[in-house]
Amino acid sequence: MSLNERVKVTIRCNSCGERFILRGRKEKGKIDTGFKQCICNNVNDFDIEAHDF
């Protein structure tokens, strides 16, 4: 595993059910996609799954 591993991230909002599929980077055990909030203004309640490319 490299330091900046690219991953495919699926984010599902638990408030409205909207689903987002993004690309991100895994650095030091954390995943960064730049995602801030859902279109329903939810900022905390998500299911997040990461998949390697």
HELIX and SHEET records of a PDB file:
SHEET    1   A 4 LYS A  30  ASP A  32  0                                        
SHEET    2   A 4 ARG A  19  GLU A  27 -1                                        
SHEET    3   A 4 GLU A   5  CYS A  13 -1                                        
SHEET    4   A 4 PHE A  46  ASP A  52 -1                                        
END                                                                             
